[in-house]
Amino acid sequence: MPGVVLTCPTKLETPLPFFPPQTVAIPMSVSATQLRKGNVLLKDGELLLITDYSHSTPGNWRAIIQIKTRNLITGQATSFRPPAGENFEIAFLEKKSSEYLYQESNGDYIFMDEGTYEQFPLSKELVGERMLYVKENQSVDVTFHDTTPIDIALPTNVVLEVTDSEMAIKGNSATGVKKDAVLETGLKIKVPMHIAVGEKIKVNTDTGEFLGRAQE
């Protein structure tokens, strides 16, 4: 009787693709007393950024919670006082480094995901006047909810060039007198009298205030 010959399976020329396990972003539920300024609530299908939060307990009275929010889609501001025991869902958000490319004729701002190179729009209604602090080809963090871009995160301050202003007056650097100036993005601010067109300055993105000349 002939012997049995064992053979190994033929090696696949092309390896089977690997599919990583899918993850689902599940909102986290917390009580009203655990909320903090900067949290984003998922409430009635809306994304609400908490812009101000206060929690006080006067004497033996029940806790008083005051919350102010801004709708990240419509920009509408609201305020309410929830009971301390009410639960809220915290939205899962992701930030992606993206490059600002240009503005469309319809007002939309076009960005490119620096990881995937995919381009996507952000409407003027969403980002508002904050785009006055962003130059073309500048990188910023864009906030996504699921796959939808909803906001941008600005740095504390930015460097912009003065493109229009009154003539600089020497000797006024120590005075508190200021003049109007227009920066390269169209932002209008007050600057000291000695600042000239063509100079690069630092500007606070929260207040729009002049911080000083930019160091080369």
PyMOL CGO cylinders between C-alpha atoms (Angstrom):
from pymol import cmd
from pymol.cgo import CYLINDER

trace = [
    CYLINDER, 0.00, 0.00, 0.00, 1.58, 3.29, -1.05, 0.3, 1, 1, 1, 1, 1, 1,
    CYLINDER, 1.58, 3.29, -1.05, 2.41, 5.79, 1.71, 0.3, 1, 1, 1, 1, 1, 1,
    CYLINDER, 2.41, 5.79, 1.71, 0.30, 8.86, 2.26, 0.3, 1, 1, 1, 1, 1, 1,
    CYLINDER, 0.30, 8.86, 2.26, 1.96, 12.10, 1.25, 0.3, 1, 1, 1, 1, 1, 1,
    CYLINDER, 1.96, 12.10, 1.25, 0.98, 15.20, 3.24, 0.3, 1, 1, 1, 1, 1, 1,
    CYLINDER, 0.98, 15.20, 3.24, 1.14, 18.49, 1.46, 0.3, 1, 1, 1, 1, 1, 1,
    CYLINDER, 1.14, 18.49, 1.46, 0.93, 22.05, 2.84, 0.3, 1, 1, 1, 1, 1, 1,
    CYLINDER, 0.93, 22.05, 2.84, -1.73, 24.37, 1.51, 0.3, 1, 1, 1, 1, 1, 1,
    CYLINDER, -1.73, 24.37, 1.51, -0.55, 26.59, -1.30, 0.3, 1, 1, 1, 1, 1, 1,
    CYLINDER, -0.55, 26.59, -1.30, 0.54, 30.01, 0.02, 0.3, 1, 1, 1, 1, 1, 1,
    CYLINDER, 0.54, 30.01, 0.02, -1.75, 32.78, -1.09, 0.3, 1, 1, 1, 1, 1, 1,
    CYLINDER, -1.75, 32.78, -1.09, -0.13, 35.18, -3.50, 0.3, 1, 1, 1, 1, 1, 1,
    CYLINDER, -0.13, 35.18, -3.50, -2.16, 38.08, -2.10, 0.3, 1, 1, 1, 1, 1, 1,
    CYLINDER, -2.16, 38.08, -2.10, -2.76, 38.24, 1.66, 0.3, 1, 1, 1, 1, 1, 1,
    CYLINDER, -2.76, 38.24, 1.66, -6.31, 38.66, 2.83, 0.3, 1, 1, 1, 1, 1, 1,
    CYLINDER, -6.31, 38.66, 2.83, -7.14, 42.26, 3.80, 0.3, 1, 1, 1, 1, 1, 1,
    CYLINDER, -7.14, 42.26, 3.80, -7.30, 43.13, 7.48, 0.3, 1, 1, 1, 1, 1, 1,
    CYLINDER, -7.30, 43.13, 7.48, -10.40, 44.91, 8.68, 0.3, 1, 1, 1, 1, 1, 1,
    CYLINDER, -10.40, 44.91, 8.68, -9.90, 46.62, 12.06, 0.3, 1, 1, 1, 1, 1, 1,
    CYLINDER, -9.90, 46.62, 12.06, -12.80, 46.45, 14.50, 0.3, 1, 1, 1, 1, 1, 1,
    CYLINDER, -12.80, 46.45, 14.50, -15.23, 49.31, 14.09, 0.3, 1, 1, 1, 1, 1, 1,
    CYLINDER, -15.23, 49.31, 14.09, -15.63, 51.72, 16.97, 0.3, 1, 1, 1, 1, 1, 1,
    CYLINDER, -15.63, 51.72, 16.97, -18.75, 53.71, 17.62, 0.3, 1, 1, 1, 1, 1, 1,
    CYLINDER, -18.75, 53.71, 17.62, -18.59, 57.07, 19.36, 0.3, 1, 1, 1, 1, 1, 1,
    CYLINDER, -18.59, 57.07, 19.36, -21.10, 56.77, 22.20, 0.3, 1, 1, 1, 1, 1, 1,
    CYLINDER, -21.10, 56.77, 22.20, -22.04, 59.98, 24.03, 0.3, 1, 1, 1, 1, 1, 1,
    CYLINDER, -22.04, 59.98, 24.03, -21.19, 59.98, 27.75, 0.3, 1, 1, 1, 1, 1, 1,
    CYLINDER, -21.19, 59.98, 27.75, -23.99, 60.69, 30.20, 0.3, 1, 1, 1, 1, 1, 1,
    CYLINDER, -23.99, 60.69, 30.20, -23.22, 62.91, 33.22, 0.3, 1, 1, 1, 1, 1, 1,
    CYLINDER, -23.22, 62.91, 33.22, -25.28, 64.77, 35.80, 0.3, 1, 1, 1, 1, 1, 1,
    CYLINDER, -25.28, 64.77, 35.80, -25.75, 68.53, 35.72, 0.3, 1, 1, 1, 1, 1, 1,
    CYLINDER, -25.75, 68.53, 35.72, -23.34, 68.95, 38.65, 0.3, 1, 1, 1, 1, 1, 1,
    CYLINDER, -23.34, 68.95, 38.65, -20.54, 67.30, 36.62, 0.3, 1, 1, 1, 1, 1, 1,
    CYLINDER, -20.54, 67.30, 36.62, -20.79, 69.64, 33.65, 0.3, 1, 1, 1, 1, 1, 1,
    CYLINDER, -20.79, 69.64, 33.65, -18.04, 72.16, 33.00, 0.3, 1, 1, 1, 1, 1, 1,
    CYLINDER, -18.04, 72.16, 33.00, -17.42, 75.15, 30.75, 0.3, 1, 1, 1, 1, 1, 1,
    CYLINDER, -17.42, 75.15, 30.75, -16.21, 73.91, 27.35, 0.3, 1, 1, 1, 1, 1, 1,
    CYLINDER, -16.21, 73.91, 27.35, -18.29, 70.71, 27.36, 0.3, 1, 1, 1, 1, 1, 1,
    CYLINDER, -18.29, 70.71, 27.36, -20.44, 70.11, 24.28, 0.3, 1, 1, 1, 1, 1, 1,
    CYLINDER, -20.44, 70.11, 24.28, -23.92, 68.78, 25.01, 0.3, 1, 1, 1, 1, 1, 1,
    CYLINDER, -23.92, 68.78, 25.01, -25.93, 66.58, 22.66, 0.3, 1, 1, 1, 1, 1, 1,
    CYLINDER, -25.93, 66.58, 22.66, -29.44, 67.81, 23.46, 0.3, 1, 1, 1, 1, 1, 1,
    CYLINDER, -29.44, 67.81, 23.46, -32.53, 67.17, 21.33, 0.3, 1, 1, 1, 1, 1, 1,
    CYLINDER, -32.53, 67.17, 21.33, -30.26, 66.47, 18.35, 0.3, 1, 1, 1, 1, 1, 1,
    CYLINDER, -30.26, 66.47, 18.35, -28.45, 69.80, 18.76, 0.3, 1, 1, 1, 1, 1, 1,
    CYLINDER, -28.45, 69.80, 18.76, -24.79, 70.42, 19.68, 0.3, 1, 1, 1, 1, 1, 1,
    CYLINDER, -24.79, 70.42, 19.68, -24.57, 73.00, 22.46, 0.3, 1, 1, 1, 1, 1, 1,
    CYLINDER, -24.57, 73.00, 22.46, -21.22, 74.38, 23.63, 0.3, 1, 1, 1, 1, 1, 1,
    CYLINDER, -21.22, 74.38, 23.63, -21.24, 75.42, 27.30, 0.3, 1, 1, 1, 1, 1, 1,
    CYLINDER, -21.24, 75.42, 27.30, -19.86, 78.98, 27.31, 0.3, 1, 1, 1, 1, 1, 1,
    CYLINDER, -19.86, 78.98, 27.31, -20.52, 79.65, 31.00, 0.3, 1, 1, 1, 1, 1, 1,
    CYLINDER, -20.52, 79.65, 31.00, -21.33, 77.44, 33.99, 0.3, 1, 1, 1, 1, 1, 1,
    CYLINDER, -21.33, 77.44, 33.99, -22.06, 78.33, 37.61, 0.3, 1, 1, 1, 1, 1, 1,
    CYLINDER, -22.06, 78.33, 37.61, -23.02, 76.08, 40.52, 0.3, 1, 1, 1, 1, 1, 1,
    CYLINDER, -23.02, 76.08, 40.52, -23.95, 77.50, 43.91, 0.3, 1, 1, 1, 1, 1, 1,
    CYLINDER, -23.95, 77.50, 43.91, -25.67, 76.23, 47.05, 0.3, 1, 1, 1, 1, 1, 1,
    CYLINDER, -25.67, 76.23, 47.05, -26.98, 79.18, 49.08, 0.3, 1, 1, 1, 1, 1, 1,
    CYLINDER, -26.98, 79.18, 49.08, -27.43, 78.15, 52.72, 0.3, 1, 1, 1, 1, 1, 1,
    CYLINDER, -27.43, 78.15, 52.72, -29.56, 75.07, 53.08, 0.3, 1, 1, 1, 1, 1, 1,
    CYLINDER, -29.56, 75.07, 53.08, -31.29, 75.64, 49.76, 0.3, 1, 1, 1, 1, 1, 1,
    CYLINDER, -31.29, 75.64, 49.76, -31.01, 73.28, 46.83, 0.3, 1, 1, 1, 1, 1, 1,
    CYLINDER, -31.01, 73.28, 46.83, -28.14, 73.69, 44.39, 0.3, 1, 1, 1, 1, 1, 1,
    CYLINDER, -28.14, 73.69, 44.39, -28.66, 76.37, 41.74, 0.3, 1, 1, 1, 1, 1, 1,
    CYLINDER, -28.66, 76.37, 41.74, -27.04, 75.61, 38.38, 0.3, 1, 1, 1, 1, 1, 1,
    CYLINDER, -27.04, 75.61, 38.38, -26.92, 78.23, 35.64, 0.3, 1, 1, 1, 1, 1, 1,
    CYLINDER, -26.92, 78.23, 35.64, -25.74, 77.18, 32.17, 0.3, 1, 1, 1, 1, 1, 1,
    CYLINDER, -25.74, 77.18, 32.17, -25.14, 79.33, 29.10, 0.3, 1, 1, 1, 1, 1, 1,
    CYLINDER, -25.14, 79.33, 29.10, -24.67, 77.65, 25.73, 0.3, 1, 1, 1, 1, 1, 1,
    CYLINDER, -24.67, 77.65, 25.73, -24.02, 78.41, 22.07, 0.3, 1, 1, 1, 1, 1, 1,
    CYLINDER, -24.02, 78.41, 22.07, -25.46, 76.21, 19.36, 0.3, 1, 1, 1, 1, 1, 1,
    CYLINDER, -25.46, 76.21, 19.36, -22.51, 75.03, 17.26, 0.3, 1, 1, 1, 1, 1, 1,
    CYLINDER, -22.51, 75.03, 17.26, -24.65, 74.80, 14.12, 0.3, 1, 1, 1, 1, 1, 1,
    CYLINDER, -24.65, 74.80, 14.12, -26.85, 77.91, 14.30, 0.3, 1, 1, 1, 1, 1, 1,
    CYLINDER, -26.85, 77.91, 14.30, -24.77, 80.06, 16.65, 0.3, 1, 1, 1, 1, 1, 1,
    CYLINDER, -24.77, 80.06, 16.65, -27.84, 80.80, 18.80, 0.3, 1, 1, 1, 1, 1, 1,
    CYLINDER, -27.84, 80.80, 18.80, -27.10, 81.57, 22.46, 0.3, 1, 1, 1, 1, 1, 1,
    CYLINDER, -27.10, 81.57, 22.46, -29.34, 80.19, 25.20, 0.3, 1, 1, 1, 1, 1, 1,
    CYLINDER, -29.34, 80.19, 25.20, -29.33, 79.84, 28.99, 0.3, 1, 1, 1, 1, 1, 1,
    CYLINDER, -29.33, 79.84, 28.99, -31.19, 77.52, 31.37, 0.3, 1, 1, 1, 1, 1, 1,
    CYLINDER, -31.19, 77.52, 31.37, -31.26, 76.25, 34.95, 0.3, 1, 1, 1, 1, 1, 1,
    CYLINDER, -31.26, 76.25, 34.95, -31.42, 72.44, 35.10, 0.3, 1, 1, 1, 1, 1, 1,
    CYLINDER, -31.42, 72.44, 35.10, -32.11, 70.52, 38.34, 0.3, 1, 1, 1, 1, 1, 1,
    CYLINDER, -32.11, 70.52, 38.34, -28.96, 69.06, 39.91, 0.3, 1, 1, 1, 1, 1, 1,
    CYLINDER, -28.96, 69.06, 39.91, -30.14, 65.51, 39.26, 0.3, 1, 1, 1, 1, 1, 1,
    CYLINDER, -30.14, 65.51, 39.26, -30.77, 65.94, 35.53, 0.3, 1, 1, 1, 1, 1, 1,
    CYLINDER, -30.77, 65.94, 35.53, -28.49, 63.97, 33.22, 0.3, 1, 1, 1, 1, 1, 1,
    CYLINDER, -28.49, 63.97, 33.22, -26.94, 65.25, 29.99, 0.3, 1, 1, 1, 1, 1, 1,
    CYLINDER, -26.94, 65.25, 29.99, -25.12, 63.59, 27.12, 0.3, 1, 1, 1, 1, 1, 1,
    CYLINDER, -25.12, 63.59, 27.12, -21.61, 64.86, 26.35, 0.3, 1, 1, 1, 1, 1, 1,
    CYLINDER, -21.61, 64.86, 26.35, -20.97, 64.70, 22.60, 0.3, 1, 1, 1, 1, 1, 1,
    CYLINDER, -20.97, 64.70, 22.60, -17.92, 62.86, 21.31, 0.3, 1, 1, 1, 1, 1, 1,
    CYLINDER, -17.92, 62.86, 21.31, -15.86, 65.33, 19.28, 0.3, 1, 1, 1, 1, 1, 1,
    CYLINDER, -15.86, 65.33, 19.28, -12.63, 64.89, 17.34, 0.3, 1, 1, 1, 1, 1, 1,
    CYLINDER, -12.63, 64.89, 17.34, -10.11, 67.53, 16.29, 0.3, 1, 1, 1, 1, 1, 1,
    CYLINDER, -10.11, 67.53, 16.29, -8.22, 67.19, 13.02, 0.3, 1, 1, 1, 1, 1, 1,
    CYLINDER, -8.22, 67.19, 13.02, -5.35, 69.37, 11.84, 0.3, 1, 1, 1, 1, 1, 1,
    CYLINDER, -5.35, 69.37, 11.84, -6.50, 71.02, 8.63, 0.3, 1, 1, 1, 1, 1, 1,
    CYLINDER, -6.50, 71.02, 8.63, -5.15, 73.61, 6.21, 0.3, 1, 1, 1, 1, 1, 1,
    CYLINDER, -5.15, 73.61, 6.21, -7.29, 76.57, 5.19, 0.3, 1, 1, 1, 1, 1, 1,
    CYLINDER, -7.29, 76.57, 5.19, -7.18, 76.84, 1.39, 0.3, 1, 1, 1, 1, 1, 1,
    CYLINDER, -7.18, 76.84, 1.39, -9.55, 79.53, 0.13, 0.3, 1, 1, 1, 1, 1, 1,
    CYLINDER, -9.55, 79.53, 0.13, -13.05, 81.04, 0.34, 0.3, 1, 1, 1, 1, 1, 1,
    CYLINDER, -13.05, 81.04, 0.34, -15.73, 80.10, -2.17, 0.3, 1, 1, 1, 1, 1, 1,
    CYLINDER, -15.73, 80.10, -2.17, -17.91, 82.70, -3.90, 0.3, 1, 1, 1, 1, 1, 1,
    CYLINDER, -17.91, 82.70, -3.90, -20.86, 81.52, -1.78, 0.3, 1, 1, 1, 1, 1, 1,
    CYLINDER, -20.86, 81.52, -1.78, -18.96, 82.37, 1.41, 0.3, 1, 1, 1, 1, 1, 1,
    CYLINDER, -18.96, 82.37, 1.41, -17.93, 78.83, 2.39, 0.3, 1, 1, 1, 1, 1, 1,
    CYLINDER, -17.93, 78.83, 2.39, -14.37, 78.32, 3.62, 0.3, 1, 1, 1, 1, 1, 1,
    CYLINDER, -14.37, 78.32, 3.62, -12.55, 75.35, 2.07, 0.3, 1, 1, 1, 1, 1, 1,
    CYLINDER, -12.55, 75.35, 2.07, -10.20, 73.31, 4.25, 0.3, 1, 1, 1, 1, 1, 1,
    CYLINDER, -10.20, 73.31, 4.25, -8.05, 70.23, 3.63, 0.3, 1, 1, 1, 1, 1, 1,
    CYLINDER, -8.05, 70.23, 3.63, -7.60, 67.44, 6.16, 0.3, 1, 1, 1, 1, 1, 1,
    CYLINDER, -7.60, 67.44, 6.16, -3.81, 67.22, 6.55, 0.3, 1, 1, 1, 1, 1, 1,
    CYLINDER, -3.81, 67.22, 6.55, -4.05, 63.50, 7.30, 0.3, 1, 1, 1, 1, 1, 1,
    CYLINDER, -4.05, 63.50, 7.30, -6.22, 62.34, 4.40, 0.3, 1, 1, 1, 1, 1, 1,
    CYLINDER, -6.22, 62.34, 4.40, -5.86, 65.35, 2.03, 0.3, 1, 1, 1, 1, 1, 1,
    CYLINDER, -5.86, 65.35, 2.03, -9.64, 65.42, 1.63, 0.3, 1, 1, 1, 1, 1, 1,
    CYLINDER, -9.64, 65.42, 1.63, -11.19, 68.85, 1.15, 0.3, 1, 1, 1, 1, 1, 1,
    CYLINDER, -11.19, 68.85, 1.15, -14.33, 69.99, 2.95, 0.3, 1, 1, 1, 1, 1, 1,
    CYLINDER, -14.33, 69.99, 2.95, -16.28, 73.23, 3.44, 0.3, 1, 1, 1, 1, 1, 1,
    CYLINDER, -16.28, 73.23, 3.44, -17.14, 75.16, 6.59, 0.3, 1, 1, 1, 1, 1, 1,
    CYLINDER, -17.14, 75.16, 6.59, -19.94, 77.68, 6.24, 0.3, 1, 1, 1, 1, 1, 1,
    CYLINDER, -19.94, 77.68, 6.24, -19.59, 81.32, 7.21, 0.3, 1, 1, 1, 1, 1, 1,
    CYLINDER, -19.59, 81.32, 7.21, -22.49, 80.83, 9.62, 0.3, 1, 1, 1, 1, 1, 1,
    CYLINDER, -22.49, 80.83, 9.62, -20.51, 78.20, 11.53, 0.3, 1, 1, 1, 1, 1, 1,
    CYLINDER, -20.51, 78.20, 11.53, -17.15, 79.93, 11.91, 0.3, 1, 1, 1, 1, 1, 1,
    CYLINDER, -17.15, 79.93, 11.91, -18.28, 83.57, 11.71, 0.3, 1, 1, 1, 1, 1, 1,
    CYLINDER, -18.28, 83.57, 11.71, -15.72, 86.30, 12.30, 0.3, 1, 1, 1, 1, 1, 1,
    CYLINDER, -15.72, 86.30, 12.30, -13.15, 83.88, 13.70, 0.3, 1, 1, 1, 1, 1, 1,
    CYLINDER, -13.15, 83.88, 13.70, -11.89, 83.33, 10.17, 0.3, 1, 1, 1, 1, 1, 1,
    CYLINDER, -11.89, 83.33, 10.17, -10.52, 86.89, 10.33, 0.3, 1, 1, 1, 1, 1, 1,
    CYLINDER, -10.52, 86.89, 10.33, -7.72, 85.37, 12.43, 0.3, 1, 1, 1, 1, 1, 1,
    CYLINDER, -7.72, 85.37, 12.43, -6.88, 82.68, 9.85, 0.3, 1, 1, 1, 1, 1, 1,
    CYLINDER, -6.88, 82.68, 9.85, -4.66, 83.20, 6.79, 0.3, 1, 1, 1, 1, 1, 1,
    CYLINDER, -4.66, 83.20, 6.79, -4.71, 81.11, 3.63, 0.3, 1, 1, 1, 1, 1, 1,
    CYLINDER, -4.71, 81.11, 3.63, -2.49, 78.02, 3.89, 0.3, 1, 1, 1, 1, 1, 1,
    CYLINDER, -2.49, 78.02, 3.89, -2.53, 78.26, 7.69, 0.3, 1, 1, 1, 1, 1, 1,
    CYLINDER, -2.53, 78.26, 7.69, -3.11, 75.10, 9.74, 0.3, 1, 1, 1, 1, 1, 1,
    CYLINDER, -3.11, 75.10, 9.74, -5.84, 75.05, 12.39, 0.3, 1, 1, 1, 1, 1, 1,
    CYLINDER, -5.84, 75.05, 12.39, -7.65, 72.38, 14.35, 0.3, 1, 1, 1, 1, 1, 1,
    CYLINDER, -7.65, 72.38, 14.35, -11.11, 71.66, 12.97, 0.3, 1, 1, 1, 1, 1, 1,
    CYLINDER, -11.11, 71.66, 12.97, -13.65, 70.05, 15.31, 0.3, 1, 1, 1, 1, 1, 1,
    CYLINDER, -13.65, 70.05, 15.31, -15.70, 67.14, 13.91, 0.3, 1, 1, 1, 1, 1, 1,
    CYLINDER, -15.70, 67.14, 13.91, -18.84, 65.51, 15.24, 0.3, 1, 1, 1, 1, 1, 1,
    CYLINDER, -18.84, 65.51, 15.24, -18.91, 62.06, 13.63, 0.3, 1, 1, 1, 1, 1, 1,
    CYLINDER, -18.91, 62.06, 13.63, -17.89, 62.98, 10.05, 0.3, 1, 1, 1, 1, 1, 1,
    CYLINDER, -17.89, 62.98, 10.05, -19.28, 66.53, 10.07, 0.3, 1, 1, 1, 1, 1, 1,
    CYLINDER, -19.28, 66.53, 10.07, -16.97, 69.54, 10.58, 0.3, 1, 1, 1, 1, 1, 1,
    CYLINDER, -16.97, 69.54, 10.58, -18.64, 71.97, 12.98, 0.3, 1, 1, 1, 1, 1, 1,
    CYLINDER, -18.64, 71.97, 12.98, -16.06, 74.43, 14.32, 0.3, 1, 1, 1, 1, 1, 1,
    CYLINDER, -16.06, 74.43, 14.32, -12.45, 75.64, 14.35, 0.3, 1, 1, 1, 1, 1, 1,
    CYLINDER, -12.45, 75.64, 14.35, -10.12, 75.98, 17.33, 0.3, 1, 1, 1, 1, 1, 1,
    CYLINDER, -10.12, 75.98, 17.33, -7.97, 79.09, 17.20, 0.3, 1, 1, 1, 1, 1, 1,
    CYLINDER, -7.97, 79.09, 17.20, -4.63, 79.51, 18.96, 0.3, 1, 1, 1, 1, 1, 1,
    CYLINDER, -4.63, 79.51, 18.96, -4.47, 82.06, 21.78, 0.3, 1, 1, 1, 1, 1, 1,
    CYLINDER, -4.47, 82.06, 21.78, -2.81, 84.60, 19.51, 0.3, 1, 1, 1, 1, 1, 1,
    CYLINDER, -2.81, 84.60, 19.51, -1.83, 84.93, 15.86, 0.3, 1, 1, 1, 1, 1, 1,
    CYLINDER, -1.83, 84.93, 15.86, 0.64, 86.97, 13.82, 0.3, 1, 1, 1, 1, 1, 1,
    CYLINDER, 0.64, 86.97, 13.82, -0.84, 89.15, 11.07, 0.3, 1, 1, 1, 1, 1, 1,
    CYLINDER, -0.84, 89.15, 11.07, 0.54, 91.87, 8.81, 0.3, 1, 1, 1, 1, 1, 1,
    CYLINDER, 0.54, 91.87, 8.81, -0.77, 95.45, 8.85, 0.3, 1, 1, 1, 1, 1, 1,
    CYLINDER, -0.77, 95.45, 8.85, -2.00, 96.31, 5.34, 0.3, 1, 1, 1, 1, 1, 1,
    CYLINDER, -2.00, 96.31, 5.34, -3.66, 99.67, 5.94, 0.3, 1, 1, 1, 1, 1, 1,
    CYLINDER, -3.66, 99.67, 5.94, -3.34, 102.34, 8.61, 0.3, 1, 1, 1, 1, 1, 1,
    CYLINDER, -3.34, 102.34, 8.61, -2.53, 105.98, 9.21, 0.3, 1, 1, 1, 1, 1, 1,
    CYLINDER, -2.53, 105.98, 9.21, 1.08, 107.03, 8.83, 0.3, 1, 1, 1, 1, 1, 1,
    CYLINDER, 1.08, 107.03, 8.83, 3.25, 105.98, 11.76, 0.3, 1, 1, 1, 1, 1, 1,
    CYLINDER, 3.25, 105.98, 11.76, 4.30, 108.79, 14.06, 0.3, 1, 1, 1, 1, 1, 1,
    CYLINDER, 4.30, 108.79, 14.06, 7.71, 108.45, 15.67, 0.3, 1, 1, 1, 1, 1, 1,
    CYLINDER, 7.71, 108.45, 15.67, 7.98, 109.23, 19.35, 0.3, 1, 1, 1, 1, 1, 1,
    CYLINDER, 7.98, 109.23, 19.35, 4.48, 108.07, 20.20, 0.3, 1, 1, 1, 1, 1, 1,
    CYLINDER, 4.48, 108.07, 20.20, 5.48, 104.58, 21.35, 0.3, 1, 1, 1, 1, 1, 1,
    CYLINDER, 5.48, 104.58, 21.35, 5.09, 105.52, 25.03, 0.3, 1, 1, 1, 1, 1, 1,
    CYLINDER, 5.09, 105.52, 25.03, 1.67, 107.13, 24.70, 0.3, 1, 1, 1, 1, 1, 1,
    CYLINDER, 1.67, 107.13, 24.70, -1.71, 105.47, 25.02, 0.3, 1, 1, 1, 1, 1, 1,
    CYLINDER, -1.71, 105.47, 25.02, -2.98, 106.98, 21.77, 0.3, 1, 1, 1, 1, 1, 1,
    CYLINDER, -2.98, 106.98, 21.77, -4.12, 104.40, 19.23, 0.3, 1, 1, 1, 1, 1, 1,
    CYLINDER, -4.12, 104.40, 19.23, -5.27, 104.43, 15.63, 0.3, 1, 1, 1, 1, 1, 1,
    CYLINDER, -5.27, 104.43, 15.63, -7.31, 102.20, 13.33, 0.3, 1, 1, 1, 1, 1, 1,
    CYLINDER, -7.31, 102.20, 13.33, -5.54, 99.50, 11.33, 0.3, 1, 1, 1, 1, 1, 1,
    CYLINDER, -5.54, 99.50, 11.33, -6.59, 96.83, 8.84, 0.3, 1, 1, 1, 1, 1, 1,
    CYLINDER, -6.59, 96.83, 8.84, -4.75, 93.50, 8.81, 0.3, 1, 1, 1, 1, 1, 1,
    CYLINDER, -4.75, 93.50, 8.81, -4.10, 91.10, 5.92, 0.3, 1, 1, 1, 1, 1, 1,
    CYLINDER, -4.10, 91.10, 5.92, -7.25, 89.05, 6.63, 0.3, 1, 1, 1, 1, 1, 1,
    CYLINDER, -7.25, 89.05, 6.63, -9.49, 92.12, 6.76, 0.3, 1, 1, 1, 1, 1, 1,
    CYLINDER, -9.49, 92.12, 6.76, -9.54, 92.25, 10.55, 0.3, 1, 1, 1, 1, 1, 1,
    CYLINDER, -9.54, 92.25, 10.55, -9.85, 95.80, 11.90, 0.3, 1, 1, 1, 1, 1, 1,
    CYLINDER, -9.85, 95.80, 11.90, -8.21, 96.61, 15.24, 0.3, 1, 1, 1, 1, 1, 1,
    CYLINDER, -8.21, 96.61, 15.24, -6.66, 99.45, 17.22, 0.3, 1, 1, 1, 1, 1, 1,
    CYLINDER, -6.66, 99.45, 17.22, -2.86, 99.72, 17.23, 0.3, 1, 1, 1, 1, 1, 1,
    CYLINDER, -2.86, 99.72, 17.23, -0.36, 102.19, 18.75, 0.3, 1, 1, 1, 1, 1, 1,
    CYLINDER, -0.36, 102.19, 18.75, 0.48, 105.23, 16.63, 0.3, 1, 1, 1, 1, 1, 1,
    CYLINDER, 0.48, 105.23, 16.63, 4.03, 104.04, 15.91, 0.3, 1, 1, 1, 1, 1, 1,
    CYLINDER, 4.03, 104.04, 15.91, 2.92, 100.84, 14.12, 0.3, 1, 1, 1, 1, 1, 1,
    CYLINDER, 2.92, 100.84, 14.12, 3.40, 101.13, 10.33, 0.3, 1, 1, 1, 1, 1, 1,
    CYLINDER, 3.40, 101.13, 10.33, 1.98, 99.37, 7.28, 0.3, 1, 1, 1, 1, 1, 1,
    CYLINDER, 1.98, 99.37, 7.28, 3.94, 96.21, 6.50, 0.3, 1, 1, 1, 1, 1, 1,
    CYLINDER, 3.94, 96.21, 6.50, 4.71, 95.38, 10.12, 0.3, 1, 1, 1, 1, 1, 1,
    CYLINDER, 4.71, 95.38, 10.12, 3.69, 92.05, 11.59, 0.3, 1, 1, 1, 1, 1, 1,
    CYLINDER, 3.69, 92.05, 11.59, 1.90, 92.16, 14.92, 0.3, 1, 1, 1, 1, 1, 1,
    CYLINDER, 1.90, 92.16, 14.92, 0.52, 89.70, 17.47, 0.3, 1, 1, 1, 1, 1, 1,
    CYLINDER, 0.52, 89.70, 17.47, -3.22, 89.76, 18.07, 0.3, 1, 1, 1, 1, 1, 1,
    CYLINDER, -3.22, 89.76, 18.07, -5.25, 88.07, 20.81, 0.3, 1, 1, 1, 1, 1, 1,
    CYLINDER, -5.25, 88.07, 20.81, -7.91, 85.86, 19.17, 0.3, 1, 1, 1, 1, 1, 1,
    CYLINDER, -7.91, 85.86, 19.17, -10.30, 86.10, 22.13, 0.3, 1, 1, 1, 1, 1, 1,
    CYLINDER, -10.30, 86.10, 22.13, -10.39, 89.88, 22.42, 0.3, 1, 1, 1, 1, 1, 1,
    CYLINDER, -10.39, 89.88, 22.42, -8.98, 91.11, 19.10, 0.3, 1, 1, 1, 1, 1, 1,
    CYLINDER, -8.98, 91.11, 19.10, -6.50, 93.26, 21.01, 0.3, 1, 1, 1, 1, 1, 1,
    CYLINDER, -6.50, 93.26, 21.01, -3.04, 94.27, 19.85, 0.3, 1, 1, 1, 1, 1, 1,
    CYLINDER, -3.04, 94.27, 19.85, -0.36, 92.44, 21.86, 0.3, 1, 1, 1, 1, 1, 1,
    CYLINDER, -0.36, 92.44, 21.86, 2.80, 93.85, 20.34, 0.3, 1, 1, 1, 1, 1, 1,
    CYLINDER, 2.80, 93.85, 20.34, 5.15, 93.56, 17.41, 0.3, 1, 1, 1, 1, 1, 1,
    CYLINDER, 5.15, 93.56, 17.41, 5.86, 90.01, 16.26, 0.3, 1, 1, 1, 1, 1, 1,
    CYLINDER, 5.86, 90.01, 16.26, 9.42, 88.87, 16.89, 0.3, 1, 1, 1, 1, 1, 1,
    CYLINDER, 9.42, 88.87, 16.89, 11.24, 87.86, 13.76, 0.3, 1, 1, 1, 1, 1, 1,
]
cmd.load_cgo(trace, "trace")
